[in-house]
Amino acid sequence: MNIFQDANRKQIAGRRKTDWLLHLLFVVATSIGVLALCALIIDILIDGISRLQPDLFTNFPSRKADGSGMKSALVGTIYMLLIMAPISFIFGVGAAIYLEEYAKKGRLTRMIQLNISTLAGVPSIVYGILGLTLFVRLLALDRSLIAGALTMTLLVLPIIIVSAQEAIRAVPKSRRDASFALGATKWQTVSRSVMPSALPGVLTGVILAMSRAIGETAPLVMIGALTYVAFLPNGIKDSFTVIPIQVYNWLSKPQLEFKELAASGIIVLLALLLLMNFSAILLRNKYQKNV
């Protein structure tokens, strides 16, 4: 009996040692990533904090660093988000509702679902090529704001569809059964019972997808978004630029002053991303309380 007890103790001690080593490995791996991120943020803050002046937001880009700003890039980013958000929400959430609530489960549905999941991981440059072929050349939208917004909509649609499906799938079946038991139709059940419960997850997915979109550069470069824009777009057919492209333009210049401007642009972009993520958390908490 003592032999079995000793073997059991050694086995437990070995498992505890393995668990401790794996825990230490995970902590070290996480710490390396966090420290690298902190180092990058601190370096950007040191370079760009001095350039965070009102002129940065009120001046247009210039060939002289002293009078250069990012007004056109900031406004172009906001305009693009305002166009993208409703289009992405309508088509993305609509597709998720259809696939989860109305589509018959079969081979075709599984194939569509597989393609959507695959598209969510496709490199962004591929969407740039698609946007160049479809919107710029085929539909003759040229290098316009609407062409850029539609291209970025293609980029975020798979992400929105997948996240909305997960949110809808998480709604308990008992809610649907209770709605049907009260005599509600299919659409009444979806719109008044399922969607209010899934709305926190849906909104979170949409906002996080928008956050990814404003940080992308490759698709907009492919469709020909300008790197130097000294005017504001007056309509959806006008040329435009966004913050990542403006930062890239500043980084390509050899002068140290433009490197500082690029760092300040990165700080503004990070602030926008944090603001959108924070708003996603607030919306999720608000609607979760109301459900």
MARLO-952828 format. One record per residue (C-alpha): residue number from 1; x, y, z. Coordinates in nm, 2 decimals. Layout:
NUM;X;Y;Z $
...
//
This chain:
1;0.00;0.00;0.00 $
2;0.28;0.24;0.09 $
3;0.44;0.17;-0.26 $
4;0.12;0.28;-0.43 $
5;0.09;0.59;-0.21 $
6;0.46;0.69;-0.28 $
7;0.40;0.65;-0.66 $
8;0.09;0.86;-0.64 $
9;0.27;1.13;-0.44 $
10;0.55;1.14;-0.70 $
11;0.30;1.16;-0.98 $
12;0.12;1.45;-0.82 $
13;0.45;1.63;-0.75 $
14;0.55;1.58;-1.11 $
15;0.22;1.72;-1.23 $
16;0.25;2.02;-1.00 $
17;0.61;2.09;-1.12 $
18;0.49;2.07;-1.49 $
19;0.20;2.30;-1.41 $
20;0.43;2.55;-1.24 $
21;0.68;2.54;-1.54 $
22;0.40;2.59;-1.79 $
23;0.26;2.87;-1.59 $
24;0.60;3.04;-1.57 $
25;0.64;2.99;-1.95 $
26;0.31;3.16;-2.02 $
27;0.39;3.45;-1.79 $
28;0.72;3.50;-1.96 $
29;0.57;3.49;-2.31 $
30;0.30;3.74;-2.21 $
31;0.55;3.97;-2.04 $
32;0.77;3.98;-2.35 $
33;0.48;4.09;-2.56 $
34;0.35;4.34;-2.31 $
35;0.70;4.49;-2.26 $
36;0.76;4.51;-2.63 $
37;0.43;4.69;-2.68 $
38;0.51;4.93;-2.39 $
39;0.85;5.01;-2.53 $
40;0.70;5.09;-2.87 $
41;0.43;5.31;-2.71 $
42;0.68;5.50;-2.50 $
43;0.91;5.55;-2.80 $
44;0.62;5.69;-3.00 $
45;0.51;5.92;-2.71 $
46;0.86;6.05;-2.67 $
47;0.89;6.13;-3.04 $
48;0.54;6.26;-3.11 $
49;0.40;6.42;-2.79 $
50;0.56;6.76;-2.87 $
51;0.38;6.77;-3.20 $
52;0.03;6.72;-3.05 $
53;-0.06;7.08;-3.10 $
54;-0.39;7.24;-3.24 $
55;-0.20;7.30;-3.57 $
56;-0.18;6.93;-3.62 $
57;-0.56;6.91;-3.65 $
58;-0.63;7.24;-3.82 $
59;-0.36;7.24;-4.09 $
60;-0.34;7.05;-4.41 $
61;-0.04;6.85;-4.51 $
62;0.25;7.05;-4.63 $
63;0.60;7.00;-4.78 $
64;0.73;7.19;-4.48 $
65;0.72;7.01;-4.15 $
66;0.66;7.32;-3.94 $
67;0.32;7.40;-4.10 $
68;0.21;7.05;-4.18 $
69;-0.10;6.89;-4.03 $
70;-0.34;6.60;-4.07 $
71;-0.67;6.78;-4.11 $
72;-0.76;6.61;-4.44 $
73;-0.65;6.26;-4.32 $
74;-0.85;6.29;-4.00 $
75;-1.17;6.42;-4.18 $
76;-1.12;6.15;-4.45 $
77;-1.10;5.88;-4.19 $
78;-1.42;6.00;-4.02 $
79;-1.61;6.03;-4.35 $
80;-1.50;5.68;-4.44 $
81;-1.63;5.54;-4.11 $
82;-1.96;5.72;-4.15 $
83;-2.01;5.56;-4.49 $
84;-1.88;5.22;-4.38 $
85;-2.07;5.18;-4.05 $
86;-2.44;5.17;-4.18 $
87;-2.35;4.96;-4.49 $
88;-2.15;4.71;-4.29 $
89;-2.41;4.69;-4.02 $
90;-2.70;4.63;-4.25 $
91;-2.54;4.37;-4.48 $
92;-2.33;4.20;-4.21 $
93;-2.60;4.16;-3.94 $
94;-2.86;4.08;-4.21 $
95;-2.64;3.80;-4.35 $
96;-2.58;3.67;-3.99 $
97;-2.96;3.67;-3.92 $
98;-3.04;3.49;-4.24 $
99;-2.77;3.22;-4.19 $
100;-2.86;3.16;-3.83 $
101;-3.24;3.19;-3.83 $
102;-3.37;3.13;-4.18 $
103;-3.12;2.93;-4.39 $
104;-3.18;2.56;-4.40 $
105;-2.89;2.36;-4.25 $
106;-2.73;2.18;-4.54 $
107;-2.43;2.14;-4.76 $
108;-2.48;2.48;-4.93 $
109;-2.51;2.66;-4.60 $
110;-2.20;2.49;-4.46 $
111;-2.01;2.58;-4.77 $
112;-2.12;2.95;-4.74 $
113;-2.02;2.95;-4.37 $
114;-1.68;2.80;-4.45 $
115;-1.62;3.06;-4.71 $
116;-1.71;3.34;-4.48 $
117;-1.48;3.21;-4.20 $
118;-1.20;3.18;-4.46 $
119;-1.26;3.53;-4.59 $
120;-1.22;3.67;-4.23 $
121;-0.86;3.56;-4.24 $
122;-0.77;3.67;-4.59 $
123;-0.49;3.93;-4.61 $
124;-0.62;4.28;-4.65 $
125;-0.42;4.34;-4.98 $
126;-0.65;4.09;-5.15 $
127;-0.95;4.31;-5.07 $
128;-0.76;4.60;-5.21 $
129;-0.71;4.41;-5.54 $
130;-1.08;4.32;-5.54 $
131;-1.18;4.68;-5.47 $
132;-0.95;4.80;-5.75 $
133;-1.11;4.56;-6.00 $
134;-1.47;4.60;-5.89 $
135;-1.52;4.96;-5.77 $
136;-1.24;5.16;-5.93 $
137;-1.24;5.00;-6.28 $
138;-1.56;4.80;-6.33 $
139;-1.80;5.06;-6.16 $
140;-1.57;5.35;-6.26 $
141;-1.58;5.51;-5.92 $
142;-1.21;5.61;-5.96 $
143;-1.00;5.70;-5.65 $
144;-1.30;5.83;-5.46 $
145;-1.42;5.82;-5.10 $
146;-1.70;5.59;-5.18 $
147;-1.47;5.34;-5.36 $
148;-1.25;5.34;-5.05 $
149;-1.54;5.29;-4.81 $
150;-1.69;5.01;-5.01 $
151;-1.35;4.84;-5.03 $
152;-1.31;4.86;-4.66 $
153;-1.67;4.73;-4.62 $
154;-1.57;4.42;-4.80 $
155;-1.28;4.38;-4.56 $
156;-1.49;4.40;-4.24 $
157;-1.80;4.22;-4.36 $
158;-1.67;3.86;-4.28 $
159;-1.56;3.97;-3.94 $
160;-1.90;4.13;-3.86 $
161;-2.09;3.83;-4.00 $
162;-1.90;3.58;-3.79 $
163;-1.92;3.79;-3.46 $
164;-2.29;3.85;-3.52 $
165;-2.35;3.48;-3.58 $
166;-2.18;3.40;-3.25 $
167;-2.39;3.66;-3.06 $
168;-2.71;3.53;-3.21 $
169;-2.61;3.17;-3.15 $
170;-2.55;3.25;-2.78 $
171;-2.92;3.35;-2.73 $
172;-3.08;3.06;-2.54 $
173;-3.33;2.85;-2.74 $
174;-3.58;2.90;-2.46 $
175;-3.63;3.26;-2.56 $
176;-3.73;3.15;-2.91 $
177;-3.96;2.88;-2.77 $
178;-4.13;3.12;-2.53 $
179;-4.19;3.37;-2.82 $
180;-4.34;3.10;-3.04 $
181;-4.56;2.98;-2.76 $
182;-4.71;3.32;-2.73 $
183;-4.81;3.32;-3.10 $
184;-4.53;3.53;-3.24 $
185;-4.42;3.49;-3.60 $
186;-4.07;3.41;-3.70 $
187;-3.97;3.77;-3.77 $
188;-4.13;3.89;-3.45 $
189;-3.93;3.64;-3.26 $
190;-3.61;3.74;-3.43 $
191;-3.66;4.12;-3.40 $
192;-3.82;4.14;-3.05 $
193;-3.67;3.84;-2.87 $
194;-3.34;3.72;-3.03 $
195;-3.18;4.05;-3.15 $
196;-3.23;4.25;-2.83 $
197;-3.04;3.97;-2.64 $
198;-2.77;3.95;-2.91 $
199;-2.73;4.32;-2.96 $
200;-2.44;4.37;-2.71 $
201;-2.23;4.11;-2.89 $
202;-2.33;4.24;-3.24 $
203;-2.24;4.60;-3.16 $
204;-1.91;4.49;-3.01 $
205;-1.82;4.30;-3.32 $
206;-1.92;4.59;-3.55 $
207;-1.72;4.85;-3.35 $
208;-1.41;4.62;-3.33 $
209;-1.43;4.56;-3.71 $
210;-1.45;4.94;-3.76 $
211;-1.14;4.97;-3.54 $
212;-0.95;4.73;-3.77 $
213;-1.06;4.92;-4.08 $
214;-0.93;5.26;-3.97 $
215;-0.58;5.10;-3.92 $
216;-0.56;4.94;-4.26 $
217;-0.35;5.09;-4.53 $
218;-0.28;4.82;-4.80 $
219;-0.64;4.81;-4.95 $
220;-0.66;5.19;-4.98 $
221;-0.31;5.21;-5.14 $
222;-0.42;4.95;-5.39 $
223;-0.73;5.15;-5.50 $
224;-0.51;5.46;-5.53 $
225;-0.59;5.67;-5.23 $
226;-0.37;5.98;-5.24 $
227;-0.08;6.02;-5.00 $
228;-0.09;6.40;-5.03 $
229;-0.43;6.57;-5.00 $
230;-0.45;6.94;-4.92 $
231;-0.83;6.97;-4.93 $
232;-1.14;6.82;-4.78 $
233;-1.37;6.60;-4.98 $
234;-1.70;6.77;-5.07 $
235;-1.87;6.46;-5.18 $
236;-1.84;6.08;-5.20 $
237;-1.68;6.10;-5.55 $
238;-1.39;6.32;-5.43 $
239;-1.04;6.21;-5.37 $
240;-0.94;6.14;-5.00 $
241;-0.67;6.02;-4.77 $
242;-0.68;5.86;-4.42 $
243;-0.45;5.87;-4.12 $
244;-0.25;5.55;-4.19 $
245;-0.16;5.67;-4.54 $
246;-0.07;6.02;-4.41 $
247;0.16;5.86;-4.15 $
248;0.32;5.64;-4.42 $
249;0.38;5.96;-4.63 $
250;0.55;6.13;-4.34 $
251;0.77;5.83;-4.26 $
252;0.89;5.81;-4.62 $
253;1.05;6.15;-4.58 $
254;1.41;6.18;-4.46 $
255;1.37;6.48;-4.23 $
256;1.35;6.42;-3.86 $
257;1.06;6.66;-3.82 $
258;0.84;6.44;-4.04 $
259;0.93;6.14;-3.82 $
260;0.80;6.33;-3.52 $
261;0.48;6.42;-3.72 $
262;0.44;6.05;-3.80 $
263;0.47;5.96;-3.43 $
264;0.20;6.22;-3.34 $
265;-0.03;6.07;-3.61 $
266;0.02;5.73;-3.46 $
267;-0.08;5.87;-3.12 $
268;-0.40;6.01;-3.27 $
269;-0.48;5.68;-3.44 $
270;-0.42;5.49;-3.12 $
271;-0.64;5.73;-2.93 $
272;-0.92;5.67;-3.19 $
273;-0.88;5.30;-3.16 $
274;-0.89;5.32;-2.77 $
275;-1.20;5.54;-2.79 $
276;-1.38;5.30;-3.02 $
277;-1.29;5.00;-2.80 $
278;-1.40;5.19;-2.49 $
279;-1.73;5.27;-2.66 $
280;-1.78;4.91;-2.75 $
281;-1.74;4.81;-2.38 $
282;-1.99;5.09;-2.27 $
283;-2.25;4.98;-2.53 $
284;-2.21;4.61;-2.44 $
285;-2.25;4.69;-2.06 $
286;-2.55;4.92;-2.13 $
287;-2.75;4.67;-2.34 $
288;-2.66;4.38;-2.11 $
289;-2.82;4.56;-1.82 $
290;-3.13;4.62;-2.03 $
291;-3.17;4.26;-2.15 $
//
